């Protein structure tokens, strides 16, 4: 068992920072929208539909696809809340896992998850091209964390290498979006490479973790992705005027997947070391 003592030094720091960042991002977004969305329409908007849901106009042009992004904010807040709860109970810091040894990695992850919400809201509330850029940037920040975290654990690197990898990858992914107009494929490739590195770490046996959480994250994502495929404009699940939007389910499923992924990462420990 860990001999850590309860940490009473601002145990809710991460929760406050994540709540402030997500709240501020949403406030700025809807302040911009309140004076009228300006800019060119995104390419997702075809025949008055974007990922199936009809454009309702006004401040929130896609209510269901916008509101469902609160799932990411809630997931990020829950991760941050759990950190403070564990710290107060004396379970952090805990050796053998970067996600439990320091406040940097779990705090960064909680923030990256929460900001997926406002990023995607920027697209679905505005249906403008710059909204799709912010949406993809938030996705890249998240997958950039996952990739860089896997990389530094695989190679035994430190925070400096993590930040260098994270910034370089995000710069490349943003350039792809700005130059080619699309970035989802590059995001997908990065996600696959990240998973491959994670599986390599498990096969090498240097680090162990509760594989049930990793499987739950993968299954949740795959189910959500299948629904996403059928929820495009004119897709087999598409009903433009329904409040039950498949793309909204995609958001909620992905939010659940990020929570399972966090549980997996915090369950990891050095082979032969203490379990989370």
N, C-alpha and C positions, 0 to 999 in steps of 0.2 A: 504493500500500500504506500501511497505517497505520503511524505511527512510534511507537506506544505501546510502552512497555517492560513486561516481565513484572511483574505486581503481586503481590508476596509478602506483602501486608498482609491476612492472614486471607482467602485466596482461597476458602475453603470456607464462608464465613459463611452464605450462602443455603442451602447443603445442610444445615448443622447446624440452622438455624432451622426449615426445612421439616420435617426429620426429627423434631425435637423437638415441633413443633406437631401434626403428624399423629399421632405416637406418643402424645402426651398426650391428644389428643381421643379416640383409640380406647381408651386405658386407662380414661379416665373413663367412657366409654360402657359398656364391659363390666364395670366395677366396679358401675355402677348396675344392670346386668342380673343380676349375680351374686347380688344380694339380692332379685331378683324384679322383673320389669317391672310398673310400676304406671301406670295411666291408662286412658283409654277407647280402645277399638280404633279403628284408622283405617278410613275408608270403603273402602279398597282391599280389605279382608278380606271376601270373600263366599263362603259355603259352605266355609270353611276354606282358602280360596286367596286369595293376593294377587299380582297379576300372574302368575297361573298356578301358581306353586310352592306346594305344600301346606305348611300350618303344622305344623312338627315339634315345636313347644313347646320349653321349656327356654331356655338362654342365647341360642342362635342359632335363632330360629324359622324362618328361611329360609336354610339353609346356602349354596346356590348363589348366590342373589341377593345375599347378604351378602358372601361371599368374593370375588366378582367385582369388588367395589369397590376391592380392592387395586390394580386397574389404574390408577385415578386417583392413588393414592399413589405408585406406581412412576413414572407419567408426570411428576408434580410433582417427584419426586426426580431424575429424569433431566434435567429442565430445569435444576434447581439445580446438579446435577453438571456439566453442560455449561458453565455460567457460570464456575465455578471453573477448569475445564480451559482455556477460552479465555483467561481472565485470566492464568493462569500462562504461557501461550504468547505473551503480549503482544498478543493480538487484541482486547482490551478495555482501556479504552474506545475506541470507534470512532465518528467523527462521522457525521452524516447520518441518524441513526435513533434515536429515544428509547429503543428496546429495546436498543441497544448503546452509547449515550452515557452512561447512568447505571445504577446498580444498583437503583434504585427500581422501575422498571417490570418488568424481568424477574424480580426477586425477588418482587414482588407477584403476578405471574402464576403463578410456580411454587407459591406458597403457596395461591392460589385453586384451582389444579388439584388439588393434594394433598388439600385439605380437602373436595373433592367426595366423596372416599372415605368418611371418617367420617360425613359428613352423610347420605349414602345408607344407610350401615350402620345409622344410627339408626332408619330406617324398617324396613328388612328384618330386622334382628335383633329388634326389639321388636314391630313391627306395631301400634304405638300412634300416636294422633293427634299427640302432640308430636314423635314421630319423623318424621312427614311434614312437620312445620313445619321441623325442622332440615334435612331433606333439601332442601326448597325454598329455605331460606335459603342453603345452600351453592351451589345452582344459581344463585340470584340474585347472590351474590357473584361468581361466575364471569362471568355474562353482564353484570353491572354493570361489571366490568373491561373486557370486550370493547367494550361500548357507549361507555364513557367514554374509553377509549383511542382509539377511532376518532373520537369527537367532538373531542377536543383536538387531534388531528393534522389533522383537516379544517379546523378554525377557527384553528389556530396558537396554541393556548392552553397554559398551563403546568400544573405539578403541582397548584397550588391549585385551578384549575378542574376538574382531573381528580377530586380528592377531593370537591369540592362536588357534582359530577355523580354520582359513585359513591354517596355517602351519601344524596343525595336520591332517587335511583332505587331504592336498596335499601329505603329507608323506605316508598316508595309501593308497591313490590312486596310487602313484608311486610304492609302494611295491607290490601292486596287479599286476601291469603291469610287473615288473621285475621278479616276482615269477611265475606267470601263463602265461606270454606272451601276454595276452590280458587285456584290461582295459576299453573297450567301454561300457560293461554292467554296470560296477561300475559307470562310468560317467553318464549313462542314469538313474540309480537309484538315484544318487545325484541330477540330474536335476528334477526328479519327486518329490523328497522330498522337494527341494527348492520351487517348484511351490505350493506344498501343504501348506508349511509354509506361503507363500505369500497370498494364498487364505484364510488361517486361520486369518491372520492379517486383511484382508478386512472384513471377516465375523464378527469379534469382534467389528468392527466399530471404533476402536481407531485411525485409519489412513485411509484417503481417497485418491483417486487418479483417474486420467482419465483412466477408464477401457478400453477405445477404444485403447489406446496404448498397453496395455497388451494383448488384443485380437489380435491386428495386429501382435505383436511379436509371439504369439502362432500360428496364422494362417500361417504366413510366414514360420515359422519353419516347420510346418506340411507339407506344400506344398513341401518345399525343401527336407524334409525327404522322401516323397513319390517318388520324382525323384531319390533320392539317392538309394532307394531300387531297382529301375529298372535299375540302372546304374552300377551295379556290373559286374564283368566278366561274359559274356554271358547273362546278364540281358535283359529284353524286350526293354529297351531303349539304349542298348549298340551298338555303332558303333565305333570300336577301332581307325579308321583312320580319324574320323571327328574332326574338330576344335570345334564343338558344343558338348561339353561333359556334360552329366548329372551331373557328380560329380563336375564339375566346377560350374554348376548352384546351386548345394548344397552349395558350398562355398559362392557364392554371396547371396543366400537366407538367409543363417545364418548370414552373415554380416549385411543384412538389419534387421534381427530379433534383433541383438544386439543394433542397433540404436533405434528401437522402444522400446526396454526394457529400454534404458536410458531415453527416453522421458517419459515413465511411471514412473520410479523411481523419476525423478526430478519434476513430477507433483504432487507427494504425499505431504500431509500436515496433521497435527494433526486435528482430527475431531473437527469442530468448529473454526479452525484457518483459516489463510489466504491461498488462493489458489496460486499455482505457476503461 
